[in-house]
Amino acid sequence: MTGLARTEGRRPAVSTAVVSFGFIFVLLGLPAAAFALALGSGLLPLPHPLFLVLQRLPIAFPLHMIASGLALIMIPIAAFTRHHRGLHRAIGRMAAACVAIGGLTALLVALASEASSTARAGFFAQGLVWLVLLATAVGAIRRGDRALHAKLMIAMASVASGALWLRLVMAGAIARGWAFEPVYGVAAWACWLIPLAMVLVMTLAAATLAGIRSTVAEIPQVTPS
């Protein structure tokens, strides 16, 4: 029980990951968020494939674009305010609402998309994983498990970052003249699975290192007689 109390009293060791993902979101997320908000609100004309989705989902598609764009803004703000409980809680709830709306509508948009079946499946899975991580993170904080909540929110942010990497990958593919459909199909999966896998590896590595340090600290010190 003493060891458990010490563990619960510690501040989650996720500062480096939070700062890293926050930097990425600020650098790449704000332009992507602004673009999504402009498309969702009708300030910019939609590309033809997205226009077809809008015709099929006249309410769900704008909701998806606006909520997801706001989520890209709110998630890093929530991360950077994590040491200010009241502010973090308020912003976190707004971010969670945006993720919930964006994730639910992402499932509908994926099904109505003009993309290949591989790409549609990737986007559907991304939305589903986003929602599962959100629900698990909310459950963790309600149980008072702040460390698990922080790790799950970082994982959720990594899945959200797929929207940023997808745009960069497709811009590079188009610039190099690669075939669009095959690259898009692979990118629809890789652009969120790879960041998520990186977060999981970092989390496991940090937990393993913490375990080793704890074991070493508990080894009795032998003093020479």
C-alpha positions in Angstrom: 0.0 0.0 0.0 2.9 2.4 0.7 4.3 1.9 -2.8 0.9 2.4 -4.3 0.4 5.6 -2.4 3.8 6.9 -3.6 2.8 6.0 -7.2 -0.5 7.8 -7.0 1.1 10.9 -5.4 3.6 11.4 -8.2 2.8 13.7 -11.1 2.5 11.7 -14.3 5.9 11.6 -16.1 4.5 12.7 -19.5 5.9 16.2 -19.7 8.3 15.5 -22.6 5.6 13.8 -24.7 3.1 16.5 -23.9 5.5 19.3 -25.0 6.5 17.3 -28.2 3.0 16.7 -29.3 1.9 20.2 -28.3 4.7 21.7 -30.5 3.6 19.5 -33.4 0.0 20.5 -33.0 0.9 24.2 -32.8 3.2 24.1 -35.8 1.1 21.9 -38.0 -2.3 21.7 -36.3 -3.3 25.4 -36.4 -3.1 25.6 -40.2 -4.9 22.3 -40.6 -7.6 23.4 -38.0 -8.1 26.7 -39.8 -8.4 24.9 -43.1 -11.0 22.5 -41.7 -13.0 25.2 -40.1 -13.0 27.2 -43.4 -14.2 24.2 -45.4 -16.8 23.2 -42.8 -18.2 26.7 -42.5 -18.3 27.3 -46.3 -15.7 30.0 -46.4 -13.6 27.9 -48.8 -14.9 25.9 -51.8 -14.8 22.1 -51.2 -12.8 19.8 -53.5 -15.2 17.8 -55.7 -14.9 14.5 -53.7 -15.7 16.4 -50.5 -18.6 18.3 -52.2 -20.1 14.9 -53.0 -19.9 13.9 -49.3 -21.5 17.2 -48.4 -24.4 16.4 -50.7 -24.9 13.0 -48.9 -24.3 14.3 -45.4 -25.4 18.0 -45.4 -25.4 18.2 -41.6 -22.9 15.5 -40.5 -20.1 16.6 -42.8 -19.9 20.3 -41.8 -20.2 19.2 -38.1 -17.3 16.8 -38.7 -15.1 19.4 -40.2 -15.9 22.1 -37.6 -15.7 19.8 -34.6 -12.5 18.2 -35.7 -10.9 21.5 -36.5 -11.8 22.8 -33.1 -10.5 19.6 -31.5 -7.1 20.2 -33.2 -7.0 23.6 -31.4 -8.4 22.5 -28.0 -6.3 19.4 -27.5 -2.9 21.1 -27.2 -4.4 23.9 -25.1 -5.8 21.3 -22.7 -2.4 19.6 -22.6 -0.5 22.9 -21.8 -3.0 23.8 -19.0 -2.8 20.4 -17.3 -1.2 22.0 -14.1 -4.1 24.4 -13.7 -6.9 22.1 -12.7 -9.9 24.4 -13.2 -8.8 25.7 -16.6 -7.7 22.3 -17.7 -11.0 20.8 -16.7 -13.1 23.4 -18.6 -10.9 23.2 -21.8 -10.7 19.4 -21.5 -14.5 19.1 -21.5 -14.8 21.3 -24.6 -12.0 19.3 -26.3 -13.8 16.1 -25.4 -17.1 17.3 -26.8 -15.3 18.3 -30.1 -13.6 14.9 -30.2 -16.9 13.1 -29.6 -18.7 15.0 -32.3 -15.8 14.8 -34.7 -15.3 11.1 -34.1 -18.9 10.1 -34.4 -19.4 12.1 -37.6 -16.1 10.7 -38.9 -17.7 7.3 -39.0 -20.5 8.6 -41.2 -18.1 10.6 -43.4 -15.9 7.5 -43.9 -18.8 5.5 -45.1 -20.0 8.2 -47.5 -16.5 9.0 -48.8 -15.6 8.7 -52.5 -12.2 7.2 -51.5 -11.2 3.6 -52.0 -12.5 0.9 -49.6 -9.0 0.7 -48.0 -8.9 4.4 -47.3 -12.5 4.4 -46.0 -11.8 1.5 -43.7 -8.7 3.4 -42.4 -10.7 6.6 -41.7 -13.5 4.6 -40.0 -11.0 2.8 -37.8 -9.3 6.1 -36.9 -12.6 7.6 -35.8 -13.5 4.5 -33.8 -10.1 4.4 -32.0 -10.4 8.1 -31.3 -13.7 7.6 -29.6 -12.6 4.5 -27.6 -9.5 6.4 -26.3 -11.6 9.4 -25.4 -14.2 7.2 -23.5 -11.4 5.3 -21.7 -9.6 8.6 -20.8 -12.8 10.1 -19.4 -13.4 6.9 -17.4 -9.9 7.0 -16.0 -10.1 10.6 -14.8 -13.5 9.9 -13.2 -11.9 7.1 -11.2 -9.1 9.5 -10.1 -6.4 7.8 -12.2 -4.7 10.9 -13.5 -1.6 9.1 -14.8 -3.6 6.7 -17.0 -5.8 9.6 -18.1 -2.8 11.6 -19.2 -1.4 8.6 -21.2 -4.7 8.0 -22.9 -5.1 11.6 -23.9 -1.6 11.6 -25.4 -2.6 8.5 -27.3 -5.8 10.2 -28.4 -3.8 13.3 -29.6 -1.5 11.0 -31.6 -4.5 9.5 -33.4 -5.8 13.0 -34.1 -2.4 14.0 -35.5 -3.1 11.6 -38.4 -5.0 14.4 -40.1 -1.8 16.5 -40.1 0.5 13.8 -41.4 -2.1 12.7 -44.0 -1.9 16.2 -45.6 1.9 16.3 -45.6 2.2 12.8 -47.0 -0.3 13.4 -49.8 1.3 16.8 -50.6 4.6 15.0 -51.0 3.1 12.2 -53.0 1.4 14.6 -55.4 4.6 16.6 -55.8 6.5 13.4 -56.7 3.9 12.3 -59.1 2.9 9.1 -57.3 -0.3 7.4 -57.9 -2.9 8.9 -55.7 -5.3 6.1 -54.8 -2.6 3.5 -53.5 -0.8 6.1 -51.5 -4.0 7.5 -50.1 -5.1 4.0 -49.0 -1.9 3.3 -47.2 -1.7 6.8 -45.7 -5.2 6.6 -44.3 -3.9 3.8 -42.0 -0.3 4.7 -41.5 -0.7 8.4 -40.7 -2.5 7.6 -37.4 -1.2 4.1 -36.6 2.5 5.1 -36.7 2.1 8.1 -34.2 -0.1 5.9 -32.0 2.5 3.1 -32.0 5.3 5.6 -31.2 3.3 6.8 -28.2 2.7 3.3 -27.0 6.5 2.5 -27.3 7.4 5.6 -25.5 4.9 4.9 -22.7 6.1 1.3 -22.3 9.7 2.4 -22.3 9.0 5.0 -19.6 7.2 2.5 -17.5 10.0 -0.1 -17.9 12.6 2.5 -16.9 10.6 3.6 -13.9 10.3 0.0 -12.8 14.0 -0.5 -13.1 14.7 2.6 -11.1 12.2 1.5 -8.4 13.8 -1.9 -8.2 17.3 -0.4 -7.9 16.2 2.0 -5.3 14.7 -0.8 -3.2 18.0 -2.8 -3.2 19.5 -2.6 0.3 22.7 -0.5 0.4 25.7 -2.6 1.6 28.1 -0.6 3.7 31.6 -1.9 4.2 32.4 -3.1 7.7 
